Amino acid sequence: MSPVKSASAQRAAGPEVVRRQVNLFDLQRQKARLGAEIEARIDKVLDHGQFILGPEVSELEEDLAAFAGVKHAIAVSSGRDALIMALMALDVGPGDAVFVPAFTFSATAGSVASVGATPVFVDVDPLTFNMDAADLERAIARVKRDGALTPRVVMPVDLYGLPADYAAIGAVAAASGMQVIADGAQSYGGEAGNKRVGALAPLTATSFYPTKPLGAYGDGGAIFSDDDALADAVRQIRHHGRAGDGDEALRLGMTGRLDTIQAAVLQVKLAAFEHELGARRRLASMYDARLKDHVAPPVIPQGFESAFALYTVRVKNRDAVRAKLQEEGIGTGLFYRIPLHRHPAFSHWVRGDEHLPVSEALADDVISLPIHADLTDEELDYVVAHFLAAIA
Ligand SMILES: Cc1ncc(COP(=O)(O)O)c(C=O)c1O
């Protein structure tokens, strides 16, 4: 592909050069497709008035569980709350170690802190950017050697939509008698070995934050499990520890329910989700084909499918590349600029002898390019042309 001219050169070149605005996400176009149906569903909720745990919530839960191929889906207030409630269902608390990747959103470790447990940071694989099972073994051995904490849970993250290696991580966790909670905040719709996210770990948390592949019009999330007892526990926890209509608190809980209005929005979006996932995957393979001679495309191991919440590559001089794309009207994202062990809020858990070189290197050079179901091929070409010019 020939290099493109700079923004000023293009403007000088004449009117045939179209400057576009290509946002990282674009919910307005999705609204143009689905808005009328969403408004009609919201109206129905306003009419029946069951704003908390209305019928749309349980209908959505059935559809979410069926899509994921799992017995239970419990709709909750956010992705972070889903992680907290999953930890609460396993009675994780002070003195417990929860192993999290160092390269993720802060909520992964934040949820651990919320139940009084201690996050232990694990490095990620340089190809998939997901938790490295070998480094997990090292981190577990260190915690055991220290003797101060009880290893309880491993919490891998499905970064950018790609499921973590649950087969390898589950084996390491089981060898130490630990449970696995999947942080699938970015990966609803992802797959590994013919199973979908939700069915890959005993407990999975996802997020319906508006820009996630399946996003609400506000905060929301869900917990998935095949285990009846864990699902019951989560249902109680999200509703003040109460069971059904009972007013007795059977266990400690929280206000952790998904609003009925958000459930109604998600019902419409879930009906379109398979199509949207297909569109994201098609765009990702177009990016792969156009970028592969210049940068390494995201690695999707054999048998895995990403939900492509984000399309992320590594580049040198990342911040300069980002600024150039910005000049051309192209929105990009930095997920994540700071590995977890460098966040001030988590500094008191940092021992100083962590060795997390992959997470640190990624934080310096990842950049996410626009990807969403309504991105056009012409827009993708525009992004690619300017990206290649910016990295040249
Ligand atoms: C990996 C990860 N974990 C947890 C969360 C928290 O989800 P929410 O924003 O719905 O609380 C997010 C959301 O951005 C995330 O990306």
The ligand as a Gaussian input file, in Angstrom:
#p B3LYP/6-31G(d) Opt

LIG

0 1
 C      -10.945000      -6.734000      32.264000
 C      -12.049000      -5.959000      32.930000
 N      -12.470000      -6.338000      34.149000
 C      -13.476000      -5.706000      34.772000
 C      -14.124000      -4.639000      34.197000
 C      -15.192000      -3.935000      34.961000
 O      -16.409000      -3.890000      34.289000
 P      -17.453000      -2.709000      34.625000
 O      -16.917000      -1.473000      34.011000
 O      -18.715000      -3.180000      34.023000
 O      -17.520000      -2.634000      36.123000
 C      -13.744000      -4.216000      32.926000
 C      -14.439000      -3.075000      32.281000
 O      -13.973000      -2.221000      31.669000
 C      -12.669000      -4.880000      32.274000
 O      -12.256000      -4.509000      31.050000

